[in-house]
Amino acid sequence: MDIVFLALAVAAGLLLARPQALVATVVAWAACVVLVGWGPAGNSNVHTTSLGFWVPWAVVGLIGLAISAGIATYRQRRRRPSGSTAA
C-alpha cells in the first residue's frame, strides 16, 4: 500500500494545484491506512494500537506530502514567465 499511496501522491502533484494536491494526498494516505489497518488489505498480524503501525505510516505520509508539494510547486514555477517578479 505504500507504493500505491506514493503513486497517488505523485499523481496529485502532477495534476492538481498545491492546496488541492495536499488535500488529495492526505485523503489517499487516510484511505491506505484504513485499507491496511481495518480493510480488505488488512492482516491479522497488523496491530493498529501500536507505534509499530503508526510511525512508519506517519513517515510515509510526510514523504508523500513532500513529494506532492514539491512537484506541484515545481510545476507552478515552471509555468510562470521567466521575467516575472510576481509571487
Secondary structure, 3 states (H helix, E strand, C coil): CHHHHHHHHHHHHHHCCHHHHHHHHHHHHHHHHHHHHCCCCCCCCCCCCCHHHHHHHHHHHHHHHHHHHHHHHHHHHHHCCCCCCCC
